[in-house]
Amino acid sequence: MKTDHVEYTTFSGWVDPPTDVRPALGEDVTCEVAVVGGGLAGMSTALRLAEHGRDVVLLEAEFCGHGSASRNAGQVAGAPGGDIQLLSMLYPRRFPAIVRMADHAGHFVEQLIERLELDCDYEPTGNVCAAVSRGQMGRVRRVTKLLRKAGAHVELGTSAELGIPRGFLGGMRESVGGILNPGKFSLGIRDAVLASGARVFERTRVTDVTRNDGHLVIRTAGGEVRADKLVLATNAFGGELPLAPRRLSSPIWVTEVETEPIDPARLAALGWTSRSGMVTQHNIMENYRLTSRDTIVFGVRRLQRGKHHPLPVRTPDAAVVADLARAFETRFPALADVAAARAWGGWVAITSSWLPLAGRIGDDVYYSVACNGHGLAQAPYVGSLLADLIADGEAHEDLKAIWVKKPKFPRPVMMGAPGLRTIWTVDRFNDLVNGSRRNARRA
Ligand SMILES: Cc1cc2nc3c(=O)[nH]c(=O)nc-3n(C[C@H](O)[C@H](O)[C@H](O)COP(=O)(O)OP(=O)(O)OC[C@H]3O[C@@H](n4cnc5c(N)ncnc54)[C@H](O)[C@@H]3O)c2cc1C
């Protein structure tokens, strides 16, 4: 795969930034609820609160959808992320509730697309946890059993049965969810928020939050917001605000690459008849998906730790793009001559428990991190559940499943640069030993 003419972007390969960015806050305002962060979580919270008739202000540092909301791979998952074997072992009682929440999140996104008439190229294909080796197939079998027992809608199959390319041995399909263009999806939600009763201020970075006279005072360069309640929906950027719980999550940079358009006949020859998005069963997954513009978007495989807040605006490293290109050639040897056209990346928030979280600090500050690489469905769902809680005082069962009683979080394990590098090395070693390269070449 050629990588010498890759267009590197600091935003996303899926869409251009909006041309109607809203003005920054330029005066002091008051409201009932302030939401900080206009990603999928924050926009859904603000939209739902506005639908409840609440007086809500949304503050976004750049423009709504600027973060991972528009940068992700667009694979809407209907099952939890992370290491399922580990999660089910560590949290045996909560696990079925987390599985149910993830399933509901997938359905929620489908209903949102329909209700808001979002033009986002959604295809309800499901997604496949795909195995590139016998070792990975064994892992998929164990994961399928655990997820089925917990109530998930998953099926095991060979690559032919699942309609995925023959270079993969088989896998487990999550039938809920599918693939979409995340840029169109998040900018579509942005349009809905802008058209709602919520007051939206873009180019408005929150620099501090304090309590004064029973109110929250939210500071920005152009003015202050006095609010009764606050929702922190800043995802990986949470550590930038002193009020956010310490060690809530680790910011991790992940990369996606898109190929040049591929002749439809060559795509058809892959045997990818289901068009399901795929994630491999490595410790750090590789993801592959088709797009409506006859390209393949693929990524992750390497996690890069953000060292300091504020997190930098950046493009992917050429070495990471080259590593992803090598993986692409291995998984799709018949497309080895296809060139990589563009690359981008974004910050995800990884929690130390690898579980999605939501909670409250005092009586008036709410937060959620529903991500760990699965936030495309879970972030808007949890954001909307938080809005319902604020509006009605009633917590939905799915919110209870991820609710944190005390905002105290342990130091994350293996999330430093050496740990992440070690995990990558273990994955490459396993690829070699398990002969995933050989399997793909045979296909
Ligand atoms: C490359 C990549 C691939 C991914 N692939 C998938 C996938 O296929 N499937 C899946 O389910 N998930 C995927 N994810 C994860 C998913 O995109 C995220 O979990 C989800 O988008 C996070 O929620 P969010 O949209 O609310 O966060 P974000 O979009 O990051 O929103 C946070 C917002 O807060 C704003 N902000 C931060 N600090 C401040 C401040 N101080 N003041 C004002 N505003 C502030 C930021 O500008 C940003 O817009 C991927 C993520 C990335 C980066």
The ligand as an SDF file (V2000), in Angstrom:
LIG
                    3D

 53 58  0  0  0  0  0  0  0  0999 V2000
  -10.2680    7.7800   15.5030 C   0  0  0  0  0  0  0  0  0  0  0  0
  -11.4190    7.3060   16.3720 C   0  0  0  0  0  0  0  0  0  0  0  0
  -12.1280    6.1610   16.0050 C   0  0  0  0  0  0  0  0  0  0  0  0
  -13.2370    5.7520   16.7840 C   0  0  0  0  0  0  0  0  0  0  0  0
  -14.0400    4.7540   16.3100 N   0  0  0  0  0  0  0  0  0  0  0  0
  -15.1970    4.4650   16.9710 C   0  0  0  0  0  0  0  0  0  0  0  0
  -16.1450    3.5680   16.4150 C   0  0  0  0  0  0  0  0  0  0  0  0
  -16.0130    3.0830   15.2920 O   0  0  0  0  0  0  0  0  0  0  0  0
  -17.2300    3.2450   17.1680 N   0  0  0  0  0  0  0  0  0  0  0  0
  -17.4710    3.8100   18.3900 C   0  0  0  0  0  0  0  0  0  0  0  0
  -18.4680    3.4740   19.0320 O   0  0  0  0  0  0  0  0  0  0  0  0
  -16.6190    4.7280   18.9000 N   0  0  0  0  0  0  0  0  0  0  0  0
  -15.5090    5.0760   18.2280 C   0  0  0  0  0  0  0  0  0  0  0  0
  -14.6570    6.0300   18.7270 N   0  0  0  0  0  0  0  0  0  0  0  0
  -15.0010    6.6630   20.0160 C   0  0  0  0  0  0  0  0  0  0  0  0
  -16.1170    7.7130   19.8850 C   0  0  0  0  0  0  0  0  0  0  0  0
  -15.9020    8.5620   18.7980 O   0  0  0  0  0  0  0  0  0  0  0  0
  -16.1300    8.5110   21.1780 C   0  0  0  0  0  0  0  0  0  0  0  0
  -16.3060    7.5920   22.2440 O   0  0  0  0  0  0  0  0  0  0  0  0
  -17.2390    9.5110   21.2770 C   0  0  0  0  0  0  0  0  0  0  0  0
  -17.3250   10.3340   20.1460 O   0  0  0  0  0  0  0  0  0  0  0  0
  -16.9340   10.3620   22.5420 C   0  0  0  0  0  0  0  0  0  0  0  0
  -17.9370   11.1710   22.9410 O   0  0  0  0  0  0  0  0  0  0  0  0
  -18.1200   12.6930   22.4510 P   0  0  0  0  0  0  0  0  0  0  0  0
  -18.5680   12.6450   21.0450 O   0  0  0  0  0  0  0  0  0  0  0  0
  -19.0340   13.2980   23.4120 O   0  0  0  0  0  0  0  0  0  0  0  0
  -16.6560   13.3390   22.5850 O   0  0  0  0  0  0  0  0  0  0  0  0
  -15.9840   14.4870   21.7190 P   0  0  0  0  0  0  0  0  0  0  0  0
  -16.4990   14.5230   20.3480 O   0  0  0  0  0  0  0  0  0  0  0  0
  -14.5150   14.3480   21.9010 O   0  0  0  0  0  0  0  0  0  0  0  0
  -16.5260   15.8000   22.4520 O   0  0  0  0  0  0  0  0  0  0  0  0
  -15.8980   16.5050   23.4530 C   0  0  0  0  0  0  0  0  0  0  0  0
  -16.0640   17.9670   23.1080 C   0  0  0  0  0  0  0  0  0  0  0  0
  -15.7390   18.7660   24.2400 O   0  0  0  0  0  0  0  0  0  0  0  0
  -15.1260   19.9470   23.7800 C   0  0  0  0  0  0  0  0  0  0  0  0
  -14.3830   20.5200   24.9060 N   0  0  0  0  0  0  0  0  0  0  0  0
  -13.3760   19.9450   25.5880 C   0  0  0  0  0  0  0  0  0  0  0  0
  -12.9350   20.7450   26.5820 N   0  0  0  0  0  0  0  0  0  0  0  0
  -13.7160   21.8450   26.5320 C   0  0  0  0  0  0  0  0  0  0  0  0
  -13.7530   23.0470   27.2990 C   0  0  0  0  0  0  0  0  0  0  0  0
  -12.9090   23.2660   28.3100 N   0  0  0  0  0  0  0  0  0  0  0  0
  -14.6650   24.0010   26.9780 N   0  0  0  0  0  0  0  0  0  0  0  0
  -15.5570   23.7930   25.9620 C   0  0  0  0  0  0  0  0  0  0  0  0
  -15.5500   22.6660   25.2000 N   0  0  0  0  0  0  0  0  0  0  0  0
  -14.6410   21.7090   25.4810 C   0  0  0  0  0  0  0  0  0  0  0  0
  -14.2300   19.4740   22.6330 C   0  0  0  0  0  0  0  0  0  0  0  0
  -13.8750   20.5350   21.7520 O   0  0  0  0  0  0  0  0  0  0  0  0
  -15.1280   18.4190   21.9760 C   0  0  0  0  0  0  0  0  0  0  0  0
  -15.9010   18.9470   20.9170 O   0  0  0  0  0  0  0  0  0  0  0  0
  -13.5570    6.4550   17.9910 C   0  0  0  0  0  0  0  0  0  0  0  0
  -12.8170    7.5810   18.3600 C   0  0  0  0  0  0  0  0  0  0  0  0
  -11.7770    8.0240   17.5500 C   0  0  0  0  0  0  0  0  0  0  0  0
  -11.0170    9.2640   17.9440 C   0  0  0  0  0  0  0  0  0  0  0  0
  1  2  1  0
  2  3  1  0
  2 52  2  0
  3  4  2  0
  4  5  1  0
  4 50  1  0
  5  6  2  0
  6  7  1  0
  6 13  1  0
  7  8  2  0
  7  9  1  0
  9 10  1  0
 10 11  2  0
 10 12  1  0
 12 13  2  0
 13 14  1  0
 14 15  1  0
 14 50  1  0
 15 16  1  0
 16 17  1  0
 16 18  1  0
 18 19  1  0
 18 20  1  0
 20 21  1  0
 20 22  1  0
 22 23  1  0
 23 24  1  0
 24 25  2  0
 24 26  1  0
 24 27  1  0
 27 28  1  0
 28 29  2  0
 28 30  1  0
 28 31  1  0
 31 32  1  0
 32 33  1  0
 33 34  1  0
 33 48  1  0
 34 35  1  0
 35 36  1  0
 35 46  1  0
 36 37  1  0
 36 45  1  0
 37 38  2  0
 38 39  1  0
 39 40  1  0
 39 45  2  0
 40 41  1  0
 40 42  2  0
 42 43  1  0
 43 44  2  0
 44 45  1  0
 46 47  1  0
 46 48  1  0
 48 49  1  0
 50 51  2  0
 51 52  1  0
 52 53  1  0
M  END
$$$$
